[in-house]
């Protein structure tokens, strides 16, 4: 196994995890009132 192969596998895992997190956040936003998730976004933007 080459370093390049390992790096490509690591990137694939990172991409899969990122997509999972995006889908999780989208589900949260769809199922919660705007005020709930809006406050969380405000904290992130203002940080």
C-alpha positions as CSV (number, residue, x, y, z in Angstrom):
1,X,0.0,0.0,0.0
2,X,1.4,3.3,-1.0
3,X,1.2,6.6,0.8
4,X,-0.9,7.9,-2.0
5,X,-3.4,5.1,-1.6
6,X,-3.6,5.7,2.1
7,X,-4.1,9.5,1.5
8,X,-6.9,8.8,-1.0
9,X,-8.6,6.5,1.5
10,X,-8.3,9.1,4.2
11,X,-9.8,11.8,1.9
12,X,-12.7,9.4,1.0
13,X,-13.4,8.8,4.7
14,X,-13.3,12.5,5.4
15,X,-15.7,13.2,2.5
16,X,-18.1,10.6,3.7
17,X,-18.0,11.9,7.3
18,X,-18.6,15.5,6.0
19,X,-21.6,14.4,3.9
20,X,-23.0,12.6,6.9
21,X,-22.7,15.7,9.0
22,X,-24.3,17.9,6.4
23,X,-27.2,15.5,6.1
24,X,-27.6,15.4,9.9
25,X,-27.6,19.3,10.1
26,X,-30.1,19.5,7.2
27,X,-32.4,17.0,9.0
28,X,-32.1,19.1,12.2
29,X,-33.0,22.3,10.4
30,X,-36.0,20.7,8.7
31,X,-37.4,19.3,12.0
32,X,-36.8,22.2,14.4
33,X,-38.2,25.7,14.6
34,X,-36.1,28.5,13.0
35,X,-35.4,30.1,16.4
36,X,-33.8,26.9,17.8
37,X,-31.2,26.4,15.0
38,X,-31.0,30.2,14.2
39,X,-29.4,30.9,17.6
40,X,-26.8,28.2,17.0
41,X,-25.9,29.7,13.7
42,X,-25.7,33.2,15.2
43,X,-23.2,31.9,17.8
44,X,-21.0,30.4,15.0
45,X,-21.2,33.5,12.8
46,X,-20.4,35.8,15.7
47,X,-17.6,33.7,17.1
